[in-house]
Amino acid sequence: MTDTNDIVEPVLAKAYPLLVDGAWEAGEGEVFDLLNKYTLKPIARVPSASNSQVARVIDAAQEAFAKGAPTPYERGVVLDRAAVLVERMRHDFVAVMQAEAGFTASDASGEVSRCIQTLRLSAEEARRLAGDVIPLAGAPNQAGRLAFTLRVPLGIVAAITPFNSPLNTVTHKVGPAFAAGNAVILKPSSNTPLTALKLVEVLVEAGMPRGFLSLVQGGGDVARALLEDDRVRFFAFTGSTEVGRSIQMAAGLRRTQMELGSIAFTVLCADADLDRALPKIVNAGYRKAGQVCTSVQILLVQEEIVANVIAQMKDRVRALPFGDPSRDDTVVGPMIAEKEAKRVEAWVNDAVAQGAHLLAGGTREGAVMAPTLLANVSPDMKVGACEIFGPVVCIMSFRTLDEAVARVNATPFGLATGIFTNQLTQALNMAVHLEVGGVHINETSSSRVDMMPYGGSKDSGFGREGPRYAIHEMTEERIVTISTI
């Protein structure tokens, strides 16, 4: 068995974790400790960017953008080259994510594969970025007049990214922003700074021009310094609804893309194919230790099949190997911090005290929360009313589809919902009435594909990821008309 500390320590020892005006340098701000999420031992001390360094980063990005972005073809070449390099360094990326994010080998490798796909999609979209032709001759007195639109970059994009997808979510912001011709400043989560560092190193090696990509490490102070400078034109954020709301308030009239919190539901109708549905639900509920915005938190089961689903789910969840993410067979690794695992444990204990049935798990050791399954959960319990963001799935029953839709819509969130049924009419009816950004029929809530538009409604945010759609968010439409007579 490989010790993740042995793999990662040389990578984490880099003395210059900031990229400022095309050069690597040490942070001048507060130094924070980075822990191995399984052993809870320090593996690095990472210096944050100072306010003056943030200002220099913005100066460099503004200067680079003013000089002009590479052509769409050249931007595509850089992104395609980066995809090749990421694949070549797959083992290194996996090792870093196992240590700093606590990912299992499977979860980390999946991040790498999706990052490669996102880079390639961004490269394709860079080369075909285009506007529309407007048929002005169809309007009165406009004969002989032509019109078309251009999509032009905004300028500086700040990407503020989370710990739970430290590679692919970063790529979903940096890739489209650069593909659109913007200069990008990346501030990754202070829980997972080194995966982002490695990606930035790859992009620099791939030919990212000076000033078009910057990396600043740190916490809320660094994000606030970016928000205070009006030259940053766009903020792409993934994280909690609370933090997203504060960023939006500070951004004012500047544009943003917010991918925020959620309570993700998946609905099992009475006619669902359980042999197909249940393995997908278990994977979607427990991968990355349940720390995904679309992880199945509430499994709504039509009452006719509740007993059967409980029996099968209980056996499947109890069989999941959990613990050390460096073991090849581990399915559920540690959470991002011991305090988060303690929080989840407390929520589970509270639910049981209020009458929930503990079918599997419920125990904790360090930052590792055993994969947990609860039944007889009610909406007034914390596990049924708040985003748990941990390896816990709660089974609730429903009688009618209208009742299931009402239950999903009763939360303040609206990111994604999965539905398993063989009745197309009822599935499409639910798709129309569910107040969520994505409805996945015969898939779980967590069935995102990187080319699709991805985002939520209500308190789950607004704007869309997915390279084609993110590029639209990160550009302006400009109308051009030509009078020929």
RAWO-V331956 format. One record per pair of residues at least 12 apart in sequence whose C-alpha atoms are under 7 Angstrom apart, sorted by the first residue. I is the first residue (numbers start at 1). GAP is how many residues later the second one is. D is the distance in Angstrom with one decimal. If there is no record, write none. Layout:
i: (I;I)
gap: (GAP;GAP)
d: (D;D)
This chain:
i: (1;2;3;4;4;4;4;5;7;8;8;9;12;12;13;17;18;18;18;19;19;19;20;20;20;21;21;21;21;21;22;22;26;27;27;27;27;28;28;28;28;29;29;29;29;30;30;31;31;31;31;32;32;32;33;33;34;35;36;36;37;37;37;37;37;37;37;37;38;38;38;38;48;48;49;49;49;49;51;54;54;57;60;61;61;61;61;62;64;64;65;65;65;69;72;72;73;75;75;75;76;76;76;76;76;77;78;78;78;79;79;79;80;80;80;81;82;82;82;83;83;83;85;86;86;87;90;93;94;94;96;97;98;98;100;101;101;101;102;102;102;102;102;103;103;103;104;104;104;104;104;104;105;105;105;107;107;111;111;114;115;115;115;118;118;118;119;119;121;122;122;122;122;123;125;125;125;126;126;130;130;131;131;131;131;132;132;133;133;133;134;134;135;144;144;144;145;145;145;145;146;146;146;147;147;147;148;148;148;149;149;149;149;150;150;150;151;151;151;151;152;152;152;153;153;153;153;153;153;154;154;154;154;154;155;155;155;156;156;156;156;156;156;156;157;157;157;157;157;157;157;157;157;158;158;158;158;158;158;158;159;159;159;159;159;159;159;159;160;160;160;160;160;160;161;161;161;161;161;162;162;162;162;163;163;163;164;164;166;166;166;167;167;172;172;172;173;176;176;176;177;177;180;180;180;183;183;183;184;184;184;185;185;185;186;186;186;187;187;187;188;190;190;190;193;227;227;233;233;234;234;234;235;235;235;236;236;236;237;237;237;238;238;238;239;239;239;240;240;241;241;241;241;244;244;257;257;257;258;258;258;259;259;259;259;259;260;260;261;261;262;262;262;262;262;262;262;263;263;263;263;264;264;264;264;264;264;264;264;265;265;265;265;265;265;265;265;265;266;266;266;266;266;266;266;266;266;267;267;267;267;267;267;268;268;268;268;268;268;269;269;269;269;270;270;270;271;271;272;272;272;277;280;281;281;284;284;284;285;285;285;286;286;286;287;287;288;289;289;289;289;289;289;290;290;290;290;291;291;292;294;294;294;295;295;296;296;297;297;297;298;298;298;298;299;299;299;299;300;300;300;300;301;301;301;302;302;302;303;303;303;306;314;314;314;317;317;318;322;323;332;333;334;334;334;335;335;337;338;338;341;341;341;344;344;345;345;345;347;347;348;351;351;356;356;356;356;357;357;357;358;358;358;359;359;360;360;361;369;371;371;372;372;372;373;373;373;374;374;374;375;375;375;376;376;377;377;377;405;405;409;409;412;412;413;413;413;413;414;414;414;414;414;414;414;414;415;415;415;415;415;415;415;416;416;416;416;416;417;417;417;417;417;418;418;418;418;418;418;418;419;419;419;419;419;420;420;420;421;427;436;436;437;437;437;450;451;451;452;453;453;453;454)
gap: (326;324;323;91;94;95;322;94;88;87;88;34;32;182;31;180;197;198;199;195;196;197;37;194;195;36;39;189;190;193;188;189;21;20;21;22;23;19;20;21;22;18;19;20;21;17;18;14;15;16;17;13;14;15;12;13;157;65;63;64;62;63;64;65;297;299;300;330;64;286;296;329;169;170;167;168;169;173;174;171;172;157;151;95;122;150;151;94;147;148;90;117;118;112;54;55;54;48;51;104;47;48;50;51;103;46;128;129;130;40;41;44;39;40;43;125;120;121;124;33;36;37;117;30;116;29;22;102;14;15;99;98;227;228;92;62;91;235;223;231;232;233;234;185;222;230;221;222;226;227;228;229;220;221;223;180;181;56;57;54;52;53;56;53;54;332;52;56;346;53;54;57;345;56;54;342;343;53;54;20;21;17;18;19;20;16;17;14;15;16;13;14;12;339;340;341;336;337;338;339;335;336;337;333;334;335;331;332;333;328;329;330;331;327;328;329;324;325;326;327;323;324;325;27;28;29;321;322;323;28;79;320;321;322;27;28;78;26;27;28;75;76;77;78;20;25;26;27;28;75;76;77;78;26;27;28;74;76;77;78;14;15;26;27;28;76;77;78;26;27;28;76;77;78;26;27;28;76;77;26;27;76;77;26;28;29;127;128;26;29;30;28;29;293;294;295;63;291;294;295;294;297;291;294;295;28;29;30;28;29;30;28;29;30;28;29;30;28;29;30;29;27;28;29;24;23;24;21;22;20;21;22;20;21;22;20;21;22;20;21;22;20;21;22;20;21;22;20;21;19;20;218;219;14;16;205;206;207;203;204;205;196;197;201;202;203;200;201;32;199;31;32;125;151;152;153;198;34;123;124;150;30;31;32;33;34;152;153;181;31;32;33;34;35;143;152;153;180;30;32;33;34;151;152;153;178;179;32;33;34;151;152;153;32;33;34;151;152;153;32;33;151;152;32;34;35;150;151;148;149;150;143;164;15;163;12;160;162;12;106;108;46;85;105;44;45;44;43;44;45;46;101;102;99;100;101;102;98;99;97;122;151;152;150;151;97;149;95;96;97;95;96;97;98;94;95;96;97;95;96;97;98;95;96;97;95;96;97;94;95;96;91;45;46;59;43;54;42;48;45;39;35;33;34;35;32;33;30;28;29;26;27;28;44;46;17;18;19;35;36;14;30;32;18;19;20;21;17;18;19;15;16;17;14;15;12;13;12;22;20;21;19;20;21;19;20;21;19;20;21;19;20;21;19;20;17;18;19;25;29;25;26;46;47;44;45;46;47;21;22;23;42;43;44;45;46;21;22;23;40;41;42;45;20;21;22;23;29;21;22;23;27;28;21;22;23;24;25;26;27;21;22;23;24;25;21;22;23;21;14;20;21;18;19;20;16;15;16;14;12;13;16;12)
d: (6.8;6.6;6.8;6.3;6.9;6.0;6.3;6.9;6.4;6.3;5.7;6.5;5.8;6.9;6.6;6.7;5.2;5.3;6.6;5.1;4.8;6.8;5.4;5.7;6.8;6.1;5.2;6.2;5.1;7.0;4.7;5.7;6.8;4.7;5.0;4.6;6.7;6.6;6.4;5.6;5.2;6.0;4.7;5.1;4.4;5.8;5.3;6.3;5.4;4.0;5.8;5.6;5.3;6.3;4.5;6.3;6.7;6.5;5.0;5.3;6.3;5.9;6.3;5.0;6.2;6.0;6.4;6.9;6.1;6.4;5.6;6.5;4.9;4.4;5.7;5.7;6.2;6.8;6.3;6.8;6.9;6.5;5.2;6.6;5.6;4.8;5.8;6.8;5.2;6.3;6.3;6.9;6.1;5.5;5.2;5.1;5.4;6.9;6.5;5.9;4.0;6.5;5.6;6.1;6.9;7.0;5.4;5.6;6.4;5.6;6.6;5.3;6.5;5.6;6.0;5.5;6.0;5.6;5.2;4.9;5.7;6.5;6.5;6.7;7.0;7.0;6.5;6.7;5.1;5.9;6.4;6.5;6.2;6.8;5.7;6.9;6.1;6.2;6.2;5.9;5.4;6.7;6.7;6.1;6.0;6.0;4.4;6.6;6.3;6.4;6.9;5.9;6.7;6.9;6.5;6.8;6.3;6.3;5.8;6.2;6.5;4.6;6.2;6.6;6.5;6.3;6.8;6.0;6.3;5.6;5.4;6.0;5.3;6.5;6.9;6.9;6.0;4.5;6.1;6.4;6.2;6.9;4.7;4.7;5.7;5.5;5.3;6.1;4.3;6.5;5.2;5.4;6.9;6.1;5.3;5.6;6.9;5.6;4.3;5.8;5.5;5.0;6.3;5.6;4.2;6.2;5.9;5.4;6.5;6.3;5.3;4.4;5.9;5.7;5.1;6.5;5.8;5.4;4.7;6.3;5.2;5.3;6.5;5.7;5.4;5.5;6.5;4.5;6.3;6.4;6.3;6.4;5.4;6.4;5.0;6.1;6.3;5.8;4.9;5.8;6.9;4.9;5.5;6.7;6.8;6.5;6.2;4.9;6.2;6.1;6.1;4.8;5.9;5.9;4.8;6.0;6.7;6.2;4.9;6.2;6.1;7.0;6.1;4.8;6.1;6.1;4.8;6.1;6.3;5.0;5.8;6.2;4.9;6.7;6.5;4.8;5.8;6.0;5.5;6.5;5.1;6.0;5.8;5.4;5.9;5.4;6.1;6.5;6.3;6.1;6.5;6.2;6.3;6.7;6.7;6.7;6.6;5.2;6.1;5.3;6.4;6.3;5.7;6.9;6.7;6.9;4.1;6.0;5.7;4.9;6.3;5.9;4.7;5.9;6.1;4.9;6.2;6.2;5.2;5.7;6.6;6.9;5.7;6.1;6.8;6.4;6.3;5.8;6.7;6.2;5.0;5.4;6.7;4.7;6.4;5.7;4.8;6.4;6.1;5.2;6.3;6.1;4.7;5.8;6.5;5.2;6.8;5.1;5.1;4.9;5.3;6.4;6.8;6.5;6.7;6.1;4.8;6.9;4.8;5.3;6.3;6.0;6.8;6.2;5.2;6.6;4.6;5.3;6.1;5.1;5.7;7.0;6.0;5.2;6.5;6.0;5.8;6.3;6.8;5.1;6.4;5.3;6.2;5.4;5.5;6.4;6.2;6.1;6.3;5.8;6.2;4.8;5.9;6.9;6.8;5.2;6.6;6.4;6.2;6.5;5.1;6.1;5.5;4.3;5.7;5.7;5.7;6.0;4.7;6.0;6.0;4.6;6.1;6.0;4.8;6.3;6.2;5.1;6.9;6.3;5.3;6.0;5.5;5.5;6.2;6.0;5.7;6.4;5.3;4.6;6.4;6.9;6.7;6.8;6.2;5.8;6.8;5.7;6.6;6.6;6.2;6.4;6.7;5.1;7.0;6.3;6.6;5.2;6.0;6.6;6.0;5.7;4.8;5.8;4.3;4.2;6.8;4.7;5.3;6.7;6.4;5.6;4.7;6.9;5.7;6.4;6.4;6.5;4.8;6.0;6.0;4.9;6.0;6.9;6.9;5.9;4.8;6.1;6.1;5.0;5.5;6.6;6.2;4.7;6.1;5.5;4.9;5.7;5.4;5.7;5.8;6.7;5.9;6.2;7.0;6.6;6.5;5.7;6.6;6.1;7.0;6.4;5.1;4.1;6.7;5.4;6.0;5.7;5.7;4.0;5.3;6.5;5.8;6.7;6.5;6.6;7.0;6.8;6.4;6.3;6.6;6.0;6.9;6.4;5.8;4.9;5.2;5.5;5.0;5.8;6.3;4.9;6.7;5.3;5.7;5.1;5.0;6.6;6.9;5.1;6.2;6.1;4.7;6.5;5.8;5.1;6.0;6.3;4.7;6.1;5.8;4.7;6.5;6.8;6.3;6.4;6.6;6.0;6.7;6.0;6.4;5.8;6.3;5.7;6.9;5.6;4.8;5.0;5.8;4.0;6.2;5.5;5.0;5.8;6.9;5.5;5.0;5.0;6.4;6.3;4.1;6.2;5.6;5.4;5.6;4.5;5.8;5.2;6.4;5.1;6.3;6.9;4.4;5.8;4.7;5.9;6.9;5.5;4.1;4.2;6.2;4.8;5.6;6.4;6.7;6.0;4.3;6.6;6.4;6.8;5.9;5.7;5.6;4.2;5.7;5.7;5.1;6.5;5.5;5.6;5.1;6.0;6.2)
